[in-house]
């Protein structure tokens, strides 16, 4: 297993494949429109990366860097490639490239009252196995509440994360989405 990355832009041949995987991997309320992602890429905000094992498309990730933070907005592995260790390999790749600083991501709150509790727990266990830990922060928007996880033993400055989100979505969309980042209480 030797992973390679390919930077994606609006002219990339893999764009439709990534858009389809985004649609099939994330609920509608968690998906930014591809046009918005492409606009942000043109403005130099974030990296959309197709991931390959040799010539086989494995998945993609969308990363946003701001100051000393790297935020994993999306990470998805193609359904046909799941349970083969690729998610861990992609996280390892991200950690090798950006791990000198905190890498953060959001997961759905793990609570037994949710219908998909076992899926949420499995996802959190996956990230913990890959050296992501609870940050003590909660991310909320209009549609959901998420736990913020961070790689290795890093801590996250709440203000820095808020600034990263404002940098990524812009102040108006930040307010529209009703984003808040709070301490886990």
C-alpha positions as CSV (number, residue, x, y, z in Angstrom):
1,X,0.0,0.0,0.0
2,X,1.7,3.1,-1.3
3,X,-0.6,6.2,-1.2
4,X,-0.2,9.1,-3.5
5,X,-2.1,12.4,-3.5
6,X,-3.3,14.5,-6.4
7,X,-4.3,18.2,-5.9
8,X,-7.8,18.7,-7.3
9,X,-9.1,21.9,-8.9
10,X,-12.1,22.7,-11.1
11,X,-10.5,21.1,-14.2
12,X,-9.5,17.8,-12.5
13,X,-10.7,14.6,-14.1
14,X,-11.5,13.2,-10.6
15,X,-13.8,16.0,-9.6
16,X,-17.0,14.2,-10.4
17,X,-15.8,11.1,-8.6
18,X,-15.0,13.2,-5.5
19,X,-18.3,15.0,-5.7
20,X,-20.2,11.7,-5.8
21,X,-18.2,10.3,-2.9
22,X,-18.9,13.5,-0.9
23,X,-22.6,13.1,-1.6
24,X,-22.6,9.4,-0.6
25,X,-20.4,9.8,2.5
26,X,-21.9,12.8,4.3
27,X,-25.4,13.9,5.2
28,X,-26.7,16.8,3.2
29,X,-26.5,19.2,6.1
30,X,-22.7,18.4,6.5
31,X,-21.9,19.0,2.8
32,X,-20.7,22.2,1.4
33,X,-21.6,22.7,-2.2
34,X,-18.7,21.7,-4.5
35,X,-19.0,25.1,-6.1
36,X,-18.2,26.7,-2.8
37,X,-15.2,24.3,-2.2
38,X,-13.9,25.1,-5.7
39,X,-14.3,28.8,-5.1
40,X,-12.3,28.5,-1.8
41,X,-9.6,26.5,-3.6
42,X,-9.3,29.3,-6.2
43,X,-8.9,31.8,-3.4
44,X,-6.1,29.6,-1.9
45,X,-8.2,28.4,1.0
46,X,-7.7,24.7,1.6
47,X,-6.4,21.7,-0.3
48,X,-8.7,19.1,-2.0
49,X,-6.7,16.0,-2.4
50,X,-7.6,12.8,-4.3
51,X,-5.9,9.8,-2.8
52,X,-4.7,6.8,-4.8
53,X,-3.1,3.5,-4.2
54,X,-1.0,3.1,-7.3
55,X,-3.5,4.1,-10.0
56,X,-6.6,3.1,-8.0
57,X,-8.8,5.9,-6.6
58,X,-9.2,5.4,-2.9
59,X,-10.8,8.5,-1.6
60,X,-10.3,12.1,-0.9
61,X,-9.7,14.6,1.9
62,X,-10.3,18.4,2.1
63,X,-8.0,20.2,4.5
64,X,-7.9,23.8,5.6
65,X,-4.8,25.3,7.1
66,X,-4.8,28.5,9.1
67,X,-1.9,29.7,11.2
68,X,-0.7,26.6,13.1
69,X,-3.9,24.5,12.6
70,X,-4.9,22.0,10.0
71,X,-8.6,21.2,9.9
72,X,-9.9,18.0,8.3
73,X,-13.2,19.2,6.8
74,X,-13.7,15.9,4.9
75,X,-12.1,12.5,4.7
76,X,-13.8,9.8,2.7
77,X,-12.8,6.4,1.4
78,X,-14.6,4.9,-1.5
79,X,-17.1,2.2,-0.4
80,X,-15.3,-0.5,-2.4
81,X,-12.1,0.3,-0.6
82,X,-13.4,0.5,3.0
83,X,-12.2,-1.8,5.8
84,X,-8.8,-2.2,4.0
85,X,-6.9,0.2,6.2
86,X,-7.0,3.1,3.8
87,X,-8.7,5.5,6.3
88,X,-5.8,5.0,8.7
89,X,-3.3,5.4,6.0
90,X,-4.8,8.7,4.9
91,X,-4.7,9.9,8.5
92,X,-1.1,8.8,8.7
93,X,-0.3,10.7,5.5
94,X,-2.0,13.8,6.9
95,X,-0.1,13.5,10.1
96,X,3.2,13.1,8.4
97,X,2.6,16.2,6.3
98,X,0.9,18.5,8.8
99,X,1.4,16.8,12.2
100,X,4.0,19.2,13.5
101,X,0.9,21.3,14.4
102,X,-2.5,20.4,15.7
103,X,-4.7,18.5,13.3
104,X,-8.4,18.8,14.2
105,X,-11.6,17.2,13.0
106,X,-15.2,17.0,14.1
107,X,-17.2,13.8,14.7
108,X,-20.9,13.4,15.7
109,X,-21.4,13.3,19.5
110,X,-21.3,9.8,20.8
111,X,-24.4,9.3,22.9
112,X,-26.5,6.1,23.3
113,X,-29.7,8.1,22.8
114,X,-28.9,8.5,19.0
115,X,-30.3,5.9,16.6
116,X,-26.9,5.4,15.0
117,X,-25.0,5.2,18.3
118,X,-22.9,2.1,17.2
119,X,-21.8,3.9,14.0
120,X,-20.8,7.0,16.0
121,X,-18.9,4.9,18.6
122,X,-17.2,3.0,15.8
123,X,-16.1,6.2,14.2
124,X,-14.8,7.7,17.4
125,X,-12.9,4.4,18.2
126,X,-11.4,4.6,14.7
127,X,-10.0,8.1,15.3
128,X,-8.8,7.2,18.8
129,X,-7.0,4.2,17.3
130,X,-5.3,6.7,14.9
131,X,-4.0,8.9,17.7
132,X,-6.8,11.5,17.8
133,X,-8.1,12.5,21.2
134,X,-10.9,14.5,22.7
135,X,-10.0,18.1,22.7
136,X,-12.5,19.3,25.2
137,X,-14.3,21.4,22.6
138,X,-17.7,21.2,21.1
139,X,-18.6,22.5,17.6
140,X,-22.2,23.5,16.9
141,X,-23.9,24.8,13.9
142,X,-27.6,25.1,12.8
143,X,-27.9,21.4,12.2
144,X,-25.9,19.6,14.7
145,X,-23.4,19.2,17.6
146,X,-20.0,17.7,17.1
147,X,-17.1,16.7,19.3
148,X,-13.8,18.2,18.3
149,X,-10.9,15.8,18.2
150,X,-7.2,16.6,17.9
151,X,-4.1,14.5,16.9
152,X,-1.5,13.2,19.3
153,X,-1.2,15.2,22.5
154,X,-1.9,18.6,21.1
155,X,-4.4,21.0,22.6
156,X,-6.5,23.5,20.7
157,X,-6.9,27.2,21.4
158,X,-10.7,27.8,21.0
159,X,-10.1,31.3,19.6
160,X,-7.7,29.9,17.0
161,X,-10.3,27.3,15.9
162,X,-13.0,30.0,15.7
163,X,-10.7,32.2,13.6
164,X,-10.0,29.2,11.3
165,X,-13.7,28.7,10.7
166,X,-14.2,32.4,10.0
167,X,-11.3,32.3,7.6
168,X,-12.7,29.2,5.8
169,X,-16.4,30.1,5.6
170,X,-16.2,33.9,5.9
171,X,-17.9,36.0,8.6
172,X,-21.3,36.1,7.0
173,X,-21.6,32.4,6.4
174,X,-20.1,31.8,9.9
175,X,-23.1,33.8,11.3
176,X,-25.6,32.2,9.0
177,X,-24.5,28.7,10.0
178,X,-24.7,29.8,13.6
179,X,-21.3,28.2,14.3
180,X,-20.2,28.2,17.9
181,X,-17.2,26.5,19.5
182,X,-17.5,25.9,23.2
183,X,-15.8,24.0,26.0
184,X,-17.3,20.6,26.6
185,X,-19.3,20.9,29.8
